[in-house]
């Protein structure tokens, strides 16, 4: 396996485990949409969750697909440890694998997955890396297999950027007040410079939604579509013929 990318630190993982609930707009809704669109079930169903984090999306998939098996894949030992702990109730239906998203070795698998999903990860790849990943995932998936991605997307206009920036900030403020009872999480959002629309970071390379849809189509996916979008975040995907 290629060397695991260290741009994301274990400290970042710990902060996201603590604050991700506040920082990701409509996080539960995003997971529900991914699970609904990726939904495959049966004892032979296999789902890969790329950059699974602490396993919240994997949990939604395991509940929505009660016979399927999910492989949670991440570069962070902290995230994988937390996912195994939090999803232990699912026994052998949930396993983990450490990997580097940008590497290619993991894309050759003995068994073709029924679905591949990912949340808040692909924006760390540049455009050419995303295109190559989509081609590889199209080749990897079983016929009829589904790819569903939830991620940050780049608005195509400055007006769109300003709307995404404001909507994201508003979502964090509202959840901080509603569930934290104060603005502590909102202040932490800015302290950690979490929004790439407020604080551009070379580690973040979001692409426009039209680009993603075009790349999926070029890779050979059918039924390419957008399933949900809000505050600069979108859920989109397609089906491998």
N, C-alpha and C positions, 0 to 999 in steps of 0.2 A: 504494500500500500504506500502511496505517496505520503510525504510528511504532512501531518495535520496542520492546517492553517492556524497560526497563533494570533492573527489580527484581533480576533475576539478572545478576550481573556476570561479566566475563571471568575474574576471579579465582576465582569460584565454579566456572566451567567447568574451570579448570586443576586446582583441588583435587579435583573429581569425577573427572577423568581419572586422577589419581594414586591416589585412594583409593576410588573407586566399587566396585572389585572387592571391597573389604573391607566397605563400608558397606551394600550391598544384599543382603538375605537371599536365598540361593539364586539368585543373579543368572542363572547359566547355565540353571538349571531353568526360571525364568520365561521366558527367551528361547525355550527349546525348546517350552514349552507354547504360547506365542503363535504360534510358527511352525507348530506342528502344527494349531492350530485355525484359523489364518488361511490355511493352505496353499492357494494357487491357483497353477496353473502353465500353461505354454504361451506361445508367442511374443506373444500379445496380452494376457497378464496384467500388470496394473499395480498395484503396492502402494505406498501412501503410509505412511511412518513418521514420525508427528508427534512433534516434539521428539526427534530421533534421537540426539542426543548424539554420542559418538565412533563410533557405528555398530555397536555390538555386536549389537543386535536386527536391524538391516539385514543383517548378515553371516549370522545364523541363517536369515533368510528367503531370502537369495540361495542359500544352500547347500541349503535344503529344497526350493526351487522353482527348479531349474536353468535354466529358460527365462524366468522372470518378470523384470520390471524393477522396481526399487525406487527411489523418490524419497525421500531423506532430508531432512527439513525441520526447521529449528531456527532460533532467534533469535540464537544465538551464533556469530560468525565463527570463534572458536577451535574450537568443536565441529565445525563444518562442514569446516574445514581438516583437522582430525584424521581425520574420517570419510573424506574424499576420499583422504587419504594411506593410511589403513589398508585401504581397500577398493578400491584401484587395480587389484588383480588381477582384479576383475570387469568392468573396462573400462566400456563404455557401458551395461551393465545397472544400474549405480548412478550416479545423478545427485543433485545437491543443490539445495535451494531455501531461501532465507532468508525467514522468515515470523514473524508474531506470532500465537500460538495463539488469543488472544482476539479478534483482528480477524476480519472476515468476507469480505474480498475474495478470499482464497485458496480459499474454499469454492465458488466458481463456476469450474468447470474444463471445458475443451473436451472432455476424454475422461473418462468415468466410471471411477473406479478399481474394480478387482476386489476389493480389500481395503484397509482402513485399520487401522493398528495404532498403538499409542502406549505408552510406558513411562515411568512416574514423571513425569508432566506435568500430568494433569488436576486434581490436587489443588491446583494454583495458581489454578483457576477457582472461583468461588462456585457455589452451587446453580443459580441462574437461568442462569448462563453455561454450565454443564454441560448443562442441559436444552436450551438453544438449540443447542449444539454437536451433541448427539445428533440433534436434528431435522434439522439441516443435513447431517450425515453420512448419515442415512437417505436424504435427497433426493439426495445426491451419488453414492452408491454405485450401481454397476450392479446389475440384478436378480440376486439370489442372492449379492451381494457380502457379505463378512464384515467385521465390526468386532470387534477384539479389543484389550482394554485391560489393561495391567498397571499397577497404581498402589497407592498408600497409601490405605487405607480407614479410616474412623472406626468403632471398635467402638461398639455401641449401649449398653453398660453400663460402669460404672467398673471392674468386675471384668475385663471384656474389655480395657479400656485397660491395666490393670496386666499382664495376660497378654501383650498385644502388646508392651508396653514391655520386659518381661523377656525375651521370646523374641527380640526384635530385638537387644537388648544381648548376649544369649548367643551369637547367631549371629556377631556382629562379633568378640566375644572369641575364639570358637573358630577362626574363619578367621585372625585376627591371629596366634594361636599356631601354627596348623597350617601356614600359608603364609608368614608373616613371621618366625616363630621367636621372637617376643617380643610384648609388648603395645603396641608403638608405634602401630599402626593403631587399636587399641581406644582408646588415650588420645586420639588425634587425633579419633576419633568424638565424644568428649565435648568436647574442646577446641573443635571447630567447631560444637558443638551441633546435630548433624546430625539427631537423632531428634526429630520434632515431638511425640512422646508424652512425651519427657523435657523438651524445651525448646520450648513452644508459640511459634509465630512467626506474625504476621499474614499473612505471605506464603503460609502453608500453610492450605488450607481443605478438608481431606478430608471427604468425605461418607460416609454409611453405605452398606454394600453393598446393603441392601434399597432404599435410595433410588435407587442407580444402576440396579438391575434394574427398578424401577418406571418410571424415566425412559426407559429403553431401550424398554420395552414401550409406553409412552405415545407414543413417537416413531414406533412402527410396526414395530420389529424383531420378528422371530420367533425361536424357538429360543433365547431369552434364558437364559443359564446362567452358573454359576460353574465355572471349570475347575481352579482351584488357589487355595489360600490358606495363608498362614503369616506369623506375626510382624507382623500389621497390614498385610500386602501381599496383594493378590488379583489374579487374572487372570479376566476375565469378558468377556462380549460377546453378540453376536447376529447374525442374518442379515437382510439386506434382502430382502423378498419380491420 
